[in-house]
Amino acid sequence: MLVPLLLLGTLLQGVGAQNETEPIVLEGKCLVVCDSTPASEPSGNPLGMSVRSGTGRVAFSAIRNTNHEPSEMSNRTMTIYFDQVLVNVGAHFDPARSIFLAPRKGVYSFSFHVVKVYNRQTIQVSLVLNGWPVISAFAGDQDVTREAATNAGLVTMERGDKAYLKLERGNLMGGWKYSTFSGFLVFPL
C-alpha cells in the first residue's frame, strides 16, 4: 500500500529534503511520532521526528485456572506453567511452554502472583531472563495454607530474549490455582 505524505513533504521543504512538487511516498504501515519537547535535538533530524513500526503492541496475561498436579516436565525444569491465556497481543507468549519471547529490543514490565497451597513450606519464585533469575519473591508463612509470592519490575530485553517463571525453592504440589503471570512492552529502544 502506497501512502503519499504531502504534508510531510511541505514541512521538510525548508530543510532541503523535498520541495512542494515531490511528495514523500512511504510503503506499508507507518506511525509518525513527533516529540514537541525533545530532550536533545536528534542528529540529522531537525523536526524531532521518528518513524517506527505501528505494530508494536505487545502484552500478555496468563493464569493457572486448575489444580491439576504439575507435569513430569515442570517438576524437572521447575518452570511454572499456566493453562489459560487471558491476553496475548502479538502472540509472543507461548502457552505450551509458558515462555514470553521478546519481539524487539525494549523495556518490558512483568508481574507475577504465585500461590502456594500447602502450609509448612516456603516457596521462592523468580522471573527468569535467558536462564538467569532477575526478580524474585517469597511466600513462607508456616501457618497459612494459601499465600502468594508476588513481585513486579521493569527489565530491558533484546529481540529474542526469553522470560518465564521458575520455582527456585519449594515444590509444585497442589497445582497453583489462581496464580498469574503478565507482561507488556513499555516502550521500544
N, C-alpha and C positions, 0 to 999 in steps of 0.2 A: 504494500500500500504506500503510495507516494503522498506526502503531506507537505504542500508548499507553506512556508512561513514568511509571508511577505512583510509582516510587521517586524520580525526579527531582522530581515534584510534592511529595512528602513532604519531601525535602531543602530545597526552596525555601519551605516553609510559613513558616518563621521570618523570611524576608526580605520578606514581603508580596507575593510573586508569585502564589502559588496557595495553596489550602487542601486538606485531605485529600479533599474531595469533588469537586474539579475537577482531573482528570488533564490533563497536558500531552500534546497529540497532535501528532506530527511526521509529515509526509508524505515519502515517498521514503526513500532510504538515508541514514543519518546515522552519523557517527562522533563520539562524545563523547570529548574528550581532557581529562583532568584533570592539572594540574601541582601536585604536592604541595609543591613548593618554588619557587614563582614568585619571580622577581627583584623584582617590584613588584606591588602589588595592581592587577588590571585595573580600569579605570574602569567603574562601573556593573555590576560582576560580582563580588560578594563571595565566590563559591566558587572563583575562579581557574579557571574552566571556559571552554573554547572549543568551538564546534561548527563542523566543516568537512566538506567532501565526503569520503566514504570511497573515492572512486575516484581518488585522487591518485598512483597508481603510474605512474611514468614511467621507462623505461630502454630503451637500445638498444645494440647492438653489431653492427658490420658489418665484413666482411673483404674483401680483394681476393684471390680464390681462383685467378685465372688470370693468365697472362702475355700476354693479348691486348693489342695496341697500343691506346692511347687513341683515342677517337673524335675527329672533327674539332671537335666542340663542346668537349670537355675541353681540347684544345690551344688553343682560342680563349679560354676562360674561365679556364683553369689550375685548375679545380676538380678535386679528386681524387675519382674515382668508385669505389664499392665494389659488387661484383657478387654478394655473398651476405650476407644478413642473418641473424645468429645469434639475436638477441633484439630484439623491437620491442614492448615492453609499452606499451600505449596507442596504438600506431601513429602516433607523432609523428615518426618518421624516414621520410623519403620516399626509398625505394631508387632510384627512377628519376632523381632529381636529387642524391642523397646529401646532403640537407639536413635538419637537425633543426629543427622548428618548436616553440617553447615553448608548451605548452598553458596555462600560468599563470605569474604572477609568482613568482619563487623563486630560490634558489641552486642552481646546477647544477654538476655535476662532469663534466669531459671529459678524455679521454686519447686519445693517438694514437701510432702507431708506423708510420712510412712508410719503406719500404725503397728505397734507391737501388740500381740494378742495375749500373751501369757505373762503373768506376774513372775517374779523371781528371775528375771533375765534383764540384761541391759543390751540395747542394740545401738550400733553406730552405723549410720548411713552416709555415704559420700556421693557427691556429684563427681563423676569421673570424666576427665577430658583427655582423650587419647591415651588411656591407660593409667593416668595419674590422678589421684584424688585432689580436688581443688577446694571444695566446700563440704564440711561435714556437720552432722547433727547427732545428738544422743537422746535416748529415752531410757531411763534407768531406775525409775521409782519401783522398788521391790514389792510394794503393797498395792499397786494399781494394775488391774487386769488389762485395760486398754489405755495406751499412752502413745503419743506421736513424737517422732523425731522430725523436726521441721526447720527449714532454712531456706534462704533465697540469696541471690547475689548476681552480679554482673561479671561476665568473662569476655575476653577478646578471643575470637575464633578465626581461624583461616578457613578458606574454602576446603571442604573435605574432612575437617576435624569432626570427631565423634564425641558425643556426650551421652551418658547413661547413669543410672543409679546402681550402686553396689552396696551390699550389706558387708561392712567391714568387721562387725562384731555381732554376735548373737546367732540366731538360727531363723530359717524361713518357715518353720512350722506354723500352721494356723491360717495361712492364706493371705493376710494383709488386706482384707476388705476395707474399703474406704480410703485407701492410700491414693495420692495424686502426684503427678509429675507434669509440669508445664514449662514452656519456654517460648520466647519470641525474639525476633531481631529488633533491637532498639534503634540502631542506625548502622548503615554500611560504612566501612572505612576505605 
